[in-house]
């Protein structure tokens, strides 16, 4: 798909050079783009963390380790293979710390400007939406918990919603034990099937 690749590379360069939110953030944004347009899974979360902002590597933090090793049960090599995962967020940049706790909400203008184009170009097989911001962007006015336990479709492709794997989310996991007991196993199987791997052929790190 040479035309798609060319268009995608142009889009990637535009995203990486974007500084639209610098005055709002009060620091220079660091857009994160990871994956190839032919990636099998498009994973969409809220926004990069400060750690990802500093390293340039998506989900390179405690939440990412939990996501890979405990939920997907795949190795770092599989997760960071750009032909396997296209890893993106509603906002491509770390939005800064909220004085009341946690990170600021991602600016919607980023998704409207950039993510909308990525959705057209990436030829993924399934979507995985992580956290309430990503879920509500695509499924407005629906509760995250309801979406987590539903089999959904987006752009006619199978779609799963996950709570954020952050340690700050422990109360949600205690309130909904069926997520770890059953639902995440179903999602893990879908990930392995899409990637064409066996649970016993990969080493979760």
C-alpha positions in Angstrom: 0.0 0.0 0.0 2.5 2.6 -1.2 0.0 5.5 -1.3 -1.2 4.8 2.3 2.4 4.6 3.5 3.3 7.9 1.8 0.3 9.7 3.2 0.9 8.2 6.7 4.5 9.3 6.7 3.5 12.8 5.9 0.9 12.8 8.6 3.4 11.4 11.1 5.8 14.3 10.4 3.0 16.8 10.9 2.0 15.3 14.2 5.6 15.2 15.5 6.1 18.8 14.6 2.9 20.0 16.1 3.2 22.6 18.9 -0.4 23.9 19.0 -0.9 23.4 22.7 2.5 24.8 23.9 1.0 28.0 25.3 -1.7 26.1 27.1 0.7 23.5 28.6 3.4 26.0 29.6 6.1 23.7 28.3 7.1 22.3 24.9 4.9 19.4 23.8 6.4 16.1 22.8 4.1 14.3 20.4 4.2 10.5 20.6 3.5 8.4 17.4 4.2 4.7 17.4 3.3 2.0 15.0 2.9 1.3 11.3 -0.3 1.8 9.2 -0.5 -2.0 8.8 -0.5 -2.7 12.6 -3.0 -5.4 13.6 -4.2 -3.7 16.8 -4.9 0.0 17.3 -4.7 0.8 21.0 -6.1 4.2 22.0 -5.7 5.7 25.5 -6.0 9.1 27.1 -2.6 10.8 26.8 1.1 10.0 27.4 2.3 10.1 31.0 5.2 12.3 32.1 7.5 9.2 31.9 6.4 8.7 28.3 6.9 12.4 27.6 10.5 12.1 28.9 11.4 8.8 27.2 9.4 9.0 24.0 8.3 5.4 24.4 4.5 4.8 24.9 3.4 2.9 28.0 6.9 2.9 29.3 5.7 3.0 32.9 4.1 0.9 35.6 0.7 1.0 33.9 2.3 -0.3 30.7 4.1 -3.1 32.4 0.8 -4.3 33.9 -1.0 -4.0 30.6 1.6 -6.1 28.8 2.5 -8.7 31.3 -0.7 -9.2 33.3 -3.5 -8.3 30.9 -2.3 -9.1 27.4 0.3 -11.6 28.6 2.8 -10.7 25.8 6.4 -9.8 25.8 7.8 -6.3 25.3 9.1 -7.4 21.9 5.6 -8.3 20.8 4.0 -5.2 22.2 6.6 -2.8 20.7 6.6 -4.4 17.3 5.1 -1.6 15.1 3.5 -4.2 12.9 1.5 -5.5 15.9 0.4 -2.4 17.7 -0.4 1.1 16.7 -0.3 2.9 20.0 -1.9 6.3 20.2 -3.9 8.6 22.5 -6.8 11.0 22.4 -4.0 13.6 23.0 -0.6 12.8 21.5 1.3 14.8 24.2 1.6 14.7 27.9 -0.9 17.5 29.0 0.8 18.4 32.3 -0.1 17.8 35.9 -3.4 18.9 37.4 -3.0 20.8 40.7 -5.9 18.8 42.1 -4.2 15.5 41.3 -3.6 13.3 38.3 -2.9 14.7 34.8 -4.8 17.3 33.0 -7.5 16.1 30.6 -6.3 15.8 27.0 -7.4 18.6 24.7 -10.1 17.3 22.3 -8.7 19.4 19.5 -5.8 16.9 19.2 -8.1 14.0 18.5 -10.2 16.0 16.1 -7.1 17.2 14.2 -4.8 14.2 14.2 -6.5 11.0 15.5 -9.3 11.3 13.0 -6.8 11.0 10.2 -5.0 8.1 11.8 -8.2 6.2 12.1 -8.7 6.5 8.4 -5.1 5.4 7.5 -4.3 2.6 10.0 -5.5 -0.8 8.6 -6.0 -2.5 12.0 -8.1 -5.5 12.7 -9.3 -4.6 16.2 -9.4 -1.6 18.5 -8.6 -1.5 22.2 -9.7 1.7 24.0 -8.1 2.3 27.4 -9.7 4.5 30.1 -12.7 6.7 30.3 -11.5 9.6 28.1 -10.9 7.2 25.1 -14.1 5.3 25.7 -16.2 8.5 26.0 -14.7 10.0 22.9 -16.0 7.1 20.8 -19.0 6.1 22.9 -20.3 9.3 24.5 -22.8 9.3 27.4 -22.1 5.6 28.1 -20.5 4.5 31.4 -17.0 3.0 31.3 -18.0 0.0 33.3 -20.8 -0.9 31.0 -18.6 -0.6 28.0 -15.8 -2.8 29.5 -18.2 -5.7 29.6 -19.7 -5.3 26.2 -18.6 -6.6 22.8 -18.5 -3.4 20.7 -17.7 -2.4 17.1 -16.0 0.8 15.8 -15.7 1.4 12.1 -17.1 -2.1 11.7 -14.2 -3.6 13.6 -14.2 -5.5 16.9 -13.6 -3.1 19.8 -12.7 -3.7 23.4 -12.7 -1.1 26.3 -10.4 -1.5 29.2 -10.2 0.5 32.4 -6.8 2.2 32.8 -4.2 -0.2 34.3 -3.0 2.5 36.7 -2.4 1.6 40.3 -4.7 4.5 41.1 -7.6 2.4 39.8 -7.5 -0.2 42.5 -10.9 0.6 43.8 -12.5 -0.1 40.4 -10.8 -3.5 40.3 -12.0 -4.4 43.8 -15.6 -3.3 42.9 -15.6 -5.4 39.7 -13.6 -8.6 40.3 -15.3 -10.2 37.3 -13.0 -8.1 35.1 -9.8 -10.0 36.1 -11.7 -13.3 36.6 -13.3 -13.4 33.2 -13.3 -10.3 31.0 -9.6 -9.7 30.7 -9.1 -13.4 29.7 -11.5 -12.9 26.8 -9.6 -9.8 25.7 -6.3 -11.5 26.1 -7.5 -14.4 23.8 -8.6 -11.8 21.2 -5.2 -10.1 21.3 -3.4 -13.4 20.9 -5.7 -14.5 18.1 -5.3 -11.2 16.2 -1.5 -11.4 16.6 -1.4 -15.0 15.6 0.4 -16.2 18.7 -0.1 -18.8 21.3 -0.3 -17.9 25.0 2.5 -20.4 25.6 4.7 -19.1 22.8 5.3 -15.6 24.3 7.1 -14.6 27.4 5.4 -12.0 29.5 8.0 -9.7 31.1 
